[in-house]
Amino acid sequence: MNILMWHVHGSWTTAFVQGPHTYLLPLLPGRTADGRGRADSWNWPASVLERTPEQLRDAPVDLVVLQRPHEAELAERWLGGRRPGRDIPAVYLEHNAPDGNVPDTRHPCAGRDDLTLVHVTHFNRLFWDNGRAPTTVVEHGVVDPGHRFSGERATAAVVVNEPLRRGRTTGTDLLPELARSVPLEIFGMGTADLPARLGIPEPRCRVRDLPQERLHTEMARCRVYLHPVRWTSLGLSLVEAMHLGMPVVALATTEAVEAVPPEAGVLSTRPEILAEAAARYARDPDAARQAGAAARQAALARYGLKRFLADWDRLIEEVTR
């Protein structure tokens, strides 16, 4: 298949483009948000091709994967008037949990029945008001980074982008309390001012923004993966941490309760329980290693790349038939 899609979420796209298709990514001058083209921080196969709007006009396209509401209009304009869902098969991939009037948040595709609305978690499908749109769930899959866990540092890894802007959503306000129990290593964009803004002394909080390969290596040197996020879709960083063989300590919210089995870590809605659990793993490398091994097995079974690509191929065949 020739699949038109936008480069929106790099980690998710990295898994998706491992399939057997040709992936056409719009390219605009300056590589702006609607035309980023190929990624420069992920290793994508040669089947991922950059195409300008002019090149897309007459390009053979078998499926359009929409990920943002305005992409339907862009696709129709750039594809010479061909309308996703009507003239060309289309799916709308929803990465996020609903925001706003939850649980009555109406999805932008709720009034459409000419495309399939694809959620990445069952929690998301449950909490969005999907209206009359046909829906399905294709759970996350990741390229296995390998069992890298060493846990050589008695610290907790936290992966979050723009934690100051996102605030309570990502549990940023919980970090000072957690840092008193275990030193934090926080990875992600927009983290440089975090320790000073939250008043966490430097020995208790280190921040870095690393490319994917280095990120996985440095995460795996931490003793535990800490996920204090209140409200989000299932973060791919959590799934990647489990693949790395890291024990997980997370808020028992959204899809995390389905993703992390009891033997793989500790989930709770009480921050003090998370603090105690993270400190316990930091003190006990053997317990951390055992829980991390269970986390990896659970992740390979549920979020492996083979299952992910097979699920997508079944859906692609169905919607393009």
CORRA-V986525 format. One line per field, one symbol per residue. phi: phi as a letter, one per 30 degrees, with the letter a starting at -180 (. if undefined). A space follows every 50 residues. Layout:
phi->???
This chain:
phi->.cccacdccddddedddddccccccebbeihdecadiddccbccdddccd bdedddecddbcaccdbbedddddddddcijdcdjccbebbcccdcddbj ddccdddecdccbcbcccccbdedddcdddhcddbabcdebbdddjdcec hdcdbcdbcachddddhdeciedddeddddcadcccckdicecdeddcic dedcacbacbdeddedddeddddaccbcddbaddddddddddedjcdcbb ddbhdedddcdedclbbacceddddddddddddbeddddddddddddddd dcbddddedddddddedddcd
